Amino acid sequence: MTLDRIADHTLCRVSAIRLAAAPLEWLRAVGIFEGERIEILRRAAFGGPLHLRTGSGGEFALDRSLAASIEIQPEA
């Protein structure tokens, strides 16, 4: 399952990221990496970005095309 497909307010963990080096480095710099806990807080209308919170407390917007490259496992 990918990050762009989970419901709002679902906690999950990143299991893999399928991106080229530059966007992968940016994601790691903002706190998204394998094993990190993530929650989607809300989705912008009309296919806009996702508002995320990482396990370390960082919040930011992420384009849905990037979210589609992030494989996750929902947490119980």
N, C-alpha and C positions, 0 to 999 in steps of 0.2 A: 504494500500500500504506500502511496506517496502523500506528502504533507498537504498538498492542495486538495486532497479528497476527504480529509477527516472533518468531523463536525466541530463547530465552535465549542470552546471550553472543554475539549478532550485533551487530556495529558498523553503525551507520547514520548518515545525516545528515538533519536536518529540512529538508524542501523547502517545506512550507506548514503553517500552523496555521489551522484553521477554527473560531474561537471568537469570542464577544462580547468587548467591550473589557475588562471586569473580569478574567475568567479569563486572557485573553491577557496582560494586564499582569503578573499573578502569575507566569505561566510565564516571561516574560522576566526577571522579578526573580530567579527561582531558576536561571536559566541555560539555559532552553530557548527557542530562537529559530531563525529560518531560517538554515541553514548550520551550525548547531551539531551536533557529533558526540555520539551517545547510544548507550549500551549497556544492555540490560535484564539485570540481574544475576539476578533471580529473580521468580517470580510467587507471590503469596499464594494459598492454597487457596480453593476455592469462589468464584471470581470476585473475590477481593480485589484490593488494589492491586498495582502493579508496582514493584519496587525498581530504580531507575535510577541510572546514573552519567553525568554530562555530561563533555564533553571537557575542561572546566576542573577536573574532579575532584570536583564536588559530587555527593552521593548523597542521595536522598530517595525517598519513596513517592509514586506518582501513581495516582489513581483511573483505572480502566480506561475510564470514559466520557470522561475528558479525553484519554487516550491514543488513543482512537478518532478524535479530532479533529485529530491530528497526523499529517500525511502525511510519509513518509520515503522515502529511497532507500538500500537496503543498500549497504555499501561492500565492495569486493572484498578 
